[in-house]
Amino acid sequence: MRAVKAVLPVAGLGTRFLPATKAVPKEMLPVVDKPAIQYVVEEAARAGLEDILMITGRGKGAIENHFDRAPFLEDALERKGDGARLDAVRAATNLADVHFLRQGDPRGLGHAVLRARQHVGQEPFAVMLGDDLIDAQEHLLERMLDEQAARDATIVALMEVDPEHIHLYGIADAEPTADADVVRIHGLVEKPAREYAPSNLAVIGRYVLKPEIFDVLEKTAPGRGNEIQLTDALQVLASDEAVAGPVYGVVFRGLRYDTGDRLDYLKAVVRLACGREDLGPDFRRWLGEFTASLQ
């Protein structure tokens, strides 16, 4: 059974972007001219996931408004004959069937995923983190959905990282399979020191999970940061195949933009602007002149 639902945890406080996120959800920070969260929903829709549940928290009303209709704005644009902007405004509303559920107590990513249990039911589903933007030309999520359906397994997205950055990620203990970009995961270590890391394969913000993960999360004690960690639940699955079958990783080597860090957020804006047909030529020209002036 191929997954048809996606869960997007969006209840984080975005403290790394204060004061900008004091009143604006971090997921609504613009990346060129769209909020970061819209890129994630567009990715889900491209992969055929049109039933999306966002796990929200206090102060996240702007996200709900963004994916809702805006009749007064639409009417104003229509009267002005501004079809291009009208289409852009309506695009977010028409991407998918988007639902919202409050997390309540902020008890970590694992707890946010567990809150989706009633909506997901007994089906496989995707979990997509808003800080990771996957370039639109890539097909990571589609590949993960196909692998999950074919193997009846839990699938995690992995990416090779510089050893100096290993301590920033969950790292997989994995072995190769017959597929060059698929590995079998035997364990996961959350943010290990470089010398204790089992590999340089880091977990990034895409997962395709089986519904058995909910039973594991129910029993998962708070871990790092006194929060219920999704990584800890995945470790249970990876170490005991009898729980819900094996865990595999798809090693992604394509274009990924990290919007959870201020410097990487700026890089993401520049890269995506450079690739735009409408903005790219002029922006690249200006960028070349600007960087030359800094020499």
MOZIPE-V933763 format. One record per pair of residues at least 24 apart in sequence whose C-alpha atoms are under 10 Angstrom apart, sorted by the first residue. I is the first residue (numbers start at 1). J is the second residue. If there is no record, write none. Layout:
BEGIN
i | j
I | J
I | J
END
This chain:
BEGIN
i | j
1 | 123
1 | 124
1 | 145
1 | 146
1 | 148
1 | 149
1 | 150
1 | 152
2 | 48
2 | 49
2 | 123
2 | 124
2 | 125
2 | 145
2 | 146
2 | 147
2 | 148
2 | 149
2 | 150
2 | 152
2 | 208
3 | 47
3 | 48
3 | 49
3 | 120
3 | 123
3 | 124
3 | 125
3 | 126
3 | 145
3 | 146
3 | 148
3 | 149
3 | 208
3 | 209
3 | 210
4 | 44
4 | 45
4 | 47
4 | 48
4 | 49
4 | 50
4 | 51
4 | 52
4 | 120
4 | 123
4 | 124
4 | 125
4 | 126
4 | 145
5 | 44
5 | 45
5 | 48
5 | 49
5 | 50
5 | 51
5 | 52
5 | 53
5 | 97
5 | 119
5 | 120
5 | 123
5 | 124
5 | 125
5 | 126
5 | 127
5 | 208
6 | 41
6 | 44
6 | 45
6 | 48
6 | 49
6 | 50
6 | 51
6 | 52
6 | 53
6 | 54
6 | 98
6 | 116
6 | 120
6 | 124
6 | 125
6 | 126
6 | 127
6 | 128
6 | 207
6 | 208
6 | 209
7 | 44
7 | 49
7 | 51
7 | 52
7 | 53
7 | 54
7 | 55
7 | 98
7 | 99
7 | 100
7 | 112
7 | 113
7 | 115
7 | 116
7 | 119
7 | 120
7 | 125
7 | 126
7 | 127
7 | 128
7 | 129
7 | 207
7 | 208
8 | 37
8 | 40
8 | 41
8 | 44
8 | 52
8 | 53
8 | 54
8 | 55
8 | 56
8 | 100
8 | 112
8 | 113
8 | 116
8 | 126
8 | 127
8 | 128
8 | 129
8 | 130
8 | 206
9 | 53
9 | 54
9 | 55
9 | 56
9 | 57
9 | 100
9 | 101
9 | 102
9 | 103
9 | 108
9 | 109
9 | 110
9 | 111
9 | 112
9 | 113
9 | 115
9 | 116
9 | 127
9 | 128
9 | 129
9 | 130
10 | 37
10 | 54
10 | 55
10 | 56
10 | 57
10 | 60
10 | 63
10 | 100
10 | 102
10 | 103
10 | 109
10 | 112
10 | 128
10 | 129
10 | 130
10 | 131
11 | 54
11 | 55
11 | 56
11 | 57
11 | 58
11 | 59
11 | 60
11 | 101
11 | 102
11 | 103
11 | 104
11 | 105
11 | 106
11 | 108
11 | 109
11 | 112
12 | 55
12 | 56
12 | 57
12 | 58
12 | 60
12 | 106
12 | 108
12 | 109
12 | 130
13 | 57
13 | 58
13 | 59
13 | 60
13 | 106
14 | 260
14 | 261
15 | 260
16 | 260
16 | 261
16 | 262
17 | 260
17 | 261
17 | 262
21 | 59
22 | 59
23 | 59
23 | 60
23 | 62
24 | 59
24 | 60
24 | 61
24 | 62
24 | 63
25 | 57
25 | 58
25 | 59
25 | 60
25 | 61
25 | 62
25 | 63
26 | 60
26 | 63
26 | 130
26 | 131
26 | 259
26 | 260
27 | 60
27 | 62
27 | 63
27 | 130
27 | 131
27 | 259
27 | 260
28 | 60
28 | 62
28 | 63
28 | 66
29 | 259
29 | 265
30 | 265
30 | 269
31 | 259
31 | 265
31 | 266
31 | 268
31 | 269
31 | 270
31 | 272
31 | 273
32 | 266
32 | 268
32 | 269
32 | 270
32 | 271
32 | 272
32 | 273
32 | 276
32 | 279
33 | 88
33 | 269
33 | 273
34 | 88
34 | 89
34 | 92
35 | 63
35 | 66
36 | 130
36 | 131
36 | 132
36 | 133
36 | 259
36 | 265
37 | 63
37 | 66
37 | 129
37 | 130
37 | 131
37 | 132
37 | 133
38 | 63
38 | 66
38 | 67
38 | 91
38 | 92
38 | 95
38 | 130
38 | 133
39 | 92
39 | 130
39 | 132
39 | 133
39 | 134
39 | 135
39 | 136
40 | 128
40 | 129
40 | 130
40 | 131
40 | 132
40 | 133
40 | 134
40 | 135
40 | 136
41 | 67
41 | 92
41 | 95
41 | 96
41 | 98
41 | 128
41 | 130
42 | 91
42 | 92
42 | 95
42 | 96
42 | 136
43 | 95
43 | 128
43 | 133
43 | 134
43 | 135
43 | 136
43 | 137
43 | 138
43 | 139
43 | 140
43 | 141
43 | 142
44 | 95
44 | 96
44 | 126
44 | 127
44 | 128
44 | 141
44 | 142
45 | 95
45 | 96
45 | 97
46 | 95
46 | 136
46 | 139
46 | 141
46 | 142
47 | 139
47 | 140
47 | 141
47 | 142
47 | 143
47 | 144
47 | 145
48 | 96
48 | 141
48 | 142
48 | 145
49 | 95
49 | 96
49 | 97
49 | 125
49 | 126
49 | 141
49 | 142
49 | 145
50 | 94
50 | 95
50 | 96
50 | 97
50 | 98
51 | 95
51 | 96
51 | 97
51 | 98
51 | 99
51 | 119
51 | 120
51 | 125
52 | 95
52 | 96
52 | 97
52 | 98
52 | 99
52 | 100
52 | 119
52 | 120
52 | 125
52 | 126
52 | 127
53 | 97
53 | 98
53 | 99
53 | 100
53 | 101
53 | 116
53 | 119
53 | 120
53 | 127
54 | 98
54 | 99
54 | 100
54 | 101
54 | 102
54 | 103
54 | 112
54 | 113
54 | 116
54 | 127
54 | 128
55 | 99
55 | 100
55 | 101
55 | 102
55 | 103
55 | 104
55 | 109
55 | 112
55 | 113
55 | 114
55 | 115
55 | 116
56 | 100
56 | 101
56 | 102
56 | 103
56 | 104
56 | 106
56 | 112
57 | 100
57 | 101
57 | 102
57 | 103
57 | 104
57 | 105
57 | 106
58 | 102
58 | 103
58 | 104
60 | 102
61 | 100
63 | 100
64 | 98
64 | 99
64 | 100
65 | 93
66 | 90
66 | 92
66 | 93
67 | 91
67 | 92
67 | 93
67 | 94
67 | 95
67 | 96
67 | 97
67 | 98
67 | 99
68 | 92
68 | 93
68 | 94
68 | 98
69 | 93
69 | 94
106 | 227
106 | 228
107 | 222
107 | 225
107 | 226
107 | 227
107 | 228
107 | 229
108 | 222
108 | 223
108 | 224
108 | 225
108 | 226
108 | 227
108 | 228
108 | 229
108 | 230
109 | 227
109 | 228
109 | 229
109 | 230
109 | 231
110 | 213
110 | 214
110 | 216
110 | 217
110 | 218
110 | 220
110 | 222
110 | 227
110 | 228
110 | 229
110 | 230
110 | 231
110 | 232
110 | 233
110 | 234
111 | 214
111 | 217
111 | 218
111 | 220
111 | 222
111 | 227
111 | 228
111 | 229
111 | 230
112 | 228
112 | 229
112 | 230
113 | 213
113 | 214
113 | 217
113 | 228
113 | 229
113 | 230
114 | 211
114 | 213
114 | 214
114 | 215
114 | 216
114 | 217
114 | 218
114 | 228
114 | 230
115 | 214
116 | 214
117 | 211
117 | 213
117 | 214
117 | 215
118 | 214
120 | 211
121 | 211
121 | 214
122 | 210
122 | 211
122 | 212
122 | 214
123 | 209
123 | 210
123 | 211
123 | 212
124 | 148
124 | 149
124 | 152
124 | 153
124 | 154
124 | 208
124 | 209
124 | 210
124 | 211
124 | 212
124 | 213
125 | 154
125 | 207
125 | 208
125 | 209
125 | 210
125 | 211
126 | 155
126 | 156
126 | 206
126 | 207
126 | 208
126 | 209
126 | 210
127 | 156
127 | 205
127 | 206
127 | 207
127 | 208
127 | 209
128 | 204
128 | 205
128 | 206
128 | 207
128 | 208
129 | 204
129 | 205
129 | 206
129 | 207
130 | 205
130 | 206
130 | 258
130 | 259
130 | 260
131 | 204
131 | 205
131 | 257
131 | 258
131 | 259
131 | 260
131 | 261
131 | 265
132 | 204
132 | 205
132 | 206
132 | 256
132 | 257
132 | 258
132 | 259
132 | 260
133 | 205
133 | 206
133 | 255
133 | 256
133 | 257
133 | 258
133 | 259
133 | 260
133 | 268
134 | 205
134 | 206
134 | 252
134 | 254
134 | 255
134 | 256
134 | 257
134 | 258
135 | 254
135 | 255
135 | 256
135 | 257
135 | 272
136 | 255
136 | 256
137 | 254
137 | 255
138 | 252
138 | 253
138 | 254
138 | 255
138 | 256
139 | 252
139 | 254
140 | 206
140 | 250
140 | 251
140 | 252
140 | 253
140 | 254
140 | 255
141 | 206
141 | 207
141 | 208
141 | 250
143 | 250
143 | 252
144 | 182
144 | 206
144 | 207
144 | 208
144 | 248
144 | 249
144 | 250
144 | 251
145 | 207
145 | 208
145 | 209
146 | 208
147 | 182
147 | 208
147 | 248
147 | 249
147 | 250
148 | 207
148 | 208
148 | 209
148 | 210
148 | 247
148 | 248
149 | 208
151 | 245
151 | 246
151 | 247
151 | 248
152 | 209
152 | 210
152 | 244
152 | 245
152 | 246
152 | 247
153 | 208
153 | 209
153 | 210
153 | 237
153 | 241
153 | 244
153 | 245
153 | 246
153 | 247
153 | 248
154 | 185
154 | 207
154 | 208
154 | 209
154 | 210
154 | 211
154 | 212
154 | 213
154 | 234
154 | 237
154 | 238
154 | 244
154 | 245
154 | 246
154 | 247
154 | 248
154 | 249
155 | 182
155 | 183
155 | 184
155 | 185
155 | 206
155 | 207
155 | 208
155 | 209
155 | 210
155 | 234
155 | 246
155 | 247
155 | 248
155 | 249
155 | 250
156 | 182
156 | 183
156 | 185
156 | 202
156 | 203
156 | 204
156 | 205
156 | 206
156 | 207
156 | 208
156 | 209
156 | 234
156 | 247
156 | 248
156 | 249
156 | 250
156 | 251
157 | 182
157 | 201
157 | 202
157 | 203
157 | 204
157 | 205
157 | 206
157 | 207
157 | 208
157 | 248
157 | 249
157 | 250
157 | 251
157 | 252
158 | 182
158 | 183
158 | 200
158 | 201
158 | 202
158 | 203
158 | 204
158 | 205
158 | 206
158 | 207
158 | 248
158 | 249
158 | 250
158 | 251
158 | 252
158 | 253
159 | 200
159 | 201
159 | 202
159 | 203
159 | 204
159 | 249
159 | 250
159 | 251
159 | 252
159 | 253
159 | 254
159 | 256
160 | 199
160 | 200
160 | 201
160 | 202
160 | 203
160 | 204
160 | 251
160 | 252
160 | 253
161 | 199
161 | 200
161 | 201
161 | 202
161 | 203
162 | 200
162 | 201
162 | 202
163 | 193
163 | 194
163 | 195
163 | 197
163 | 199
163 | 200
163 | 201
164 | 193
164 | 194
164 | 200
165 | 191
165 | 193
165 | 194
165 | 200
165 | 202
166 | 190
166 | 191
166 | 192
166 | 193
166 | 194
166 | 195
166 | 196
166 | 197
166 | 199
166 | 200
166 | 201
166 | 202
167 | 191
167 | 192
167 | 193
167 | 194
167 | 195
167 | 196
167 | 197
167 | 202
168 | 192
168 | 193
168 | 194
168 | 202
169 | 200
169 | 201
169 | 202
169 | 203
169 | 204
170 | 197
170 | 200
170 | 201
170 | 202
170 | 203
170 | 204
170 | 231
171 | 197
171 | 198
171 | 199
171 | 200
171 | 201
171 | 202
171 | 203
171 | 204
171 | 231
172 | 197
172 | 198
172 | 199
172 | 200
172 | 201
172 | 202
172 | 203
172 | 235
172 | 238
172 | 248
172 | 249
173 | 197
173 | 198
173 | 199
173 | 200
173 | 201
173 | 202
173 | 238
174 | 198
174 | 199
174 | 201
174 | 238
174 | 247
174 | 248
174 | 249
175 | 199
175 | 248
175 | 249
176 | 248
176 | 249
177 | 248
179 | 250
180 | 250
180 | 251
181 | 249
181 | 250
181 | 251
181 | 252
181 | 253
182 | 248
182 | 249
182 | 250
182 | 251
182 | 252
183 | 247
183 | 248
183 | 249
183 | 250
183 | 251
184 | 238
184 | 246
184 | 247
184 | 248
184 | 249
184 | 250
185 | 234
185 | 235
185 | 237
185 | 238
185 | 239
185 | 246
185 | 247
185 | 248
185 | 249
186 | 234
186 | 235
186 | 236
186 | 237
186 | 238
186 | 239
186 | 240
186 | 241
186 | 246
186 | 247
186 | 248
187 | 231
187 | 232
187 | 234
187 | 235
187 | 236
187 | 237
187 | 238
187 | 239
187 | 240
187 | 247
188 | 231
188 | 232
188 | 233
188 | 234
188 | 235
188 | 236
188 | 238
188 | 239
189 | 231
189 | 232
189 | 235
190 | 223
190 | 224
190 | 229
190 | 230
190 | 231
190 | 232
190 | 235
191 | 224
201 | 249
201 | 251
201 | 252
202 | 249
202 | 251
203 | 231
203 | 249
203 | 250
203 | 251
204 | 251
204 | 252
204 | 256
204 | 258
205 | 258
206 | 250
207 | 249
207 | 250
209 | 234
209 | 244
209 | 247
210 | 244
210 | 245
211 | 244
212 | 237
212 | 243
212 | 244
212 | 245
213 | 237
213 | 243
213 | 244
215 | 243
216 | 243
216 | 244
END
